[in-house]
Amino acid sequence: MLMIAGVIVAVILFGIGLLGMIFRRDLIIKLLSLGLVNGSVMLCLVSLGSRADGIAPIIRGPGNADYVNPLPQALVLSAIVINFAILALALVFVMLLVEHYHSTDSQRIEHEIKREREL
């Protein structure tokens, strides 16, 4: 039951993040939405890899114990590091755009770039 609840929450968070990335014009909000999407994927991976009566594979349990698969947790740790690097780099690019165009509105920045190319 806990696994299904985690997956449902992950799907809802993924939808909210995806809608934020599609419909919001502010670049900072788009980055926050991207972080939300990444977090929801991590939650889904951890939820799918969990077991109600599972124990960690490093703990010696009874002979017929159900062990939790450590692979999804290792993937999530790698995804956290990659997510941090992507968001940090994207934030630097947004800061450079804001410094040059004085706006975080993506459509206004696109309009300014088109106007610069025409000159």
C-alpha positions as CSV (number, residue, x, y, z in Angstrom):
1,M,0.0,0.0,0.0
2,L,2.8,2.4,0.8
3,M,4.4,1.7,-2.6
4,I,1.2,2.7,-4.4
5,A,0.8,5.9,-2.3
6,G,4.4,6.9,-3.2
7,V,3.9,6.3,-6.9
8,I,0.6,8.3,-6.8
9,V,2.3,11.2,-5.1
10,A,5.1,11.0,-7.6
11,V,2.8,11.1,-10.5
12,I,0.9,14.1,-9.1
13,L,4.2,16.0,-8.4
14,F,5.4,15.1,-11.9
15,G,2.2,16.5,-13.4
16,I,2.5,19.7,-11.4
17,G,6.2,20.2,-12.4
18,L,5.5,19.5,-16.0
19,L,2.6,22.0,-16.1
20,G,4.9,24.5,-14.5
21,M,7.6,24.0,-17.1
22,I,5.1,24.3,-20.0
23,F,2.9,27.2,-18.9
24,R,5.0,29.4,-16.8
25,R,7.1,32.1,-18.4
26,D,9.5,32.9,-15.6
27,L,12.8,31.1,-15.9
28,I,13.3,30.7,-12.2
29,I,9.9,29.0,-11.9
30,K,10.8,26.8,-14.8
31,L,13.9,25.7,-13.0
32,L,11.9,25.0,-9.8
33,S,9.5,23.0,-11.8
34,L,12.4,21.0,-13.3
35,G,13.6,20.3,-9.8
36,L,10.1,19.1,-8.9
37,V,10.0,16.8,-11.9
38,N,13.4,15.3,-11.0
39,G,12.3,14.9,-7.3
40,S,9.1,13.1,-8.4
41,V,11.1,10.7,-10.5
42,M,13.4,9.9,-7.6
43,L,10.3,9.4,-5.3
44,C,8.9,7.0,-7.8
45,L,12.1,5.0,-8.0
46,V,12.4,4.7,-4.3
47,S,8.7,3.8,-3.9
48,L,8.9,1.1,-6.5
49,G,12.0,-0.4,-4.9
50,S,10.5,-0.5,-1.4
51,R,9.0,-3.6,0.4
52,A,6.7,-3.5,3.4
53,D,8.5,-6.3,5.3
54,G,11.9,-5.9,3.6
55,I,15.2,-5.4,5.4
56,A,18.5,-3.9,4.3
57,P,20.7,-6.4,2.4
58,I,23.6,-5.6,4.8
59,I,21.7,-6.9,7.8
60,R,21.7,-10.6,8.4
61,G,18.1,-11.7,8.8
62,P,16.3,-15.0,9.0
63,G,16.9,-17.5,6.2
64,N,13.9,-16.6,4.2
65,A,14.0,-12.8,4.8
66,D,12.8,-10.5,2.0
67,Y,15.7,-8.1,1.2
68,V,15.1,-4.6,-0.3
69,N,16.7,-4.1,-3.7
70,P,19.5,-1.5,-3.2
71,L,19.8,-0.6,-6.9
72,P,17.0,2.0,-7.0
73,Q,18.5,3.7,-4.0
74,A,21.9,3.8,-5.6
75,L,20.3,5.2,-8.8
76,V,18.5,7.9,-6.7
77,L,21.8,8.9,-5.1
78,S,23.4,9.4,-8.5
79,A,20.3,11.2,-9.7
80,I,20.5,13.7,-6.8
81,V,24.1,14.6,-7.7
82,I,23.3,14.9,-11.4
83,N,20.2,16.9,-10.6
84,F,22.1,19.3,-8.5
85,A,24.7,19.9,-11.2
86,I,22.1,20.5,-13.9
87,L,20.1,22.9,-11.8
88,A,23.3,24.8,-10.7
89,L,24.5,25.2,-14.3
90,A,21.0,26.2,-15.5
91,L,20.8,28.8,-12.7
92,V,24.1,30.3,-13.8
93,F,22.8,30.6,-17.3
94,V,19.6,32.2,-16.0
95,M,21.7,34.7,-14.0
96,L,23.7,35.6,-17.1
97,L,20.5,36.1,-19.1
98,V,19.0,38.3,-16.3
99,E,22.2,40.3,-16.2
100,H,22.1,40.9,-19.9
101,Y,18.4,41.3,-20.6
102,H,17.2,42.5,-17.1
103,S,14.2,40.1,-17.1
104,T,13.4,36.5,-16.2
105,D,10.5,36.4,-18.6
106,S,11.4,33.8,-21.3
107,Q,9.2,35.4,-24.0
108,R,10.6,38.8,-23.4
109,I,14.2,37.4,-23.6
110,E,13.3,35.6,-26.9
111,H,11.8,38.9,-28.2
112,E,15.0,40.8,-27.3
113,I,17.2,38.2,-28.9
114,K,15.2,38.3,-32.2
115,R,15.4,42.1,-32.1
116,E,19.2,41.9,-31.6
117,R,19.6,39.6,-34.6
118,E,17.6,42.0,-36.8
119,L,20.1,44.8,-36.1
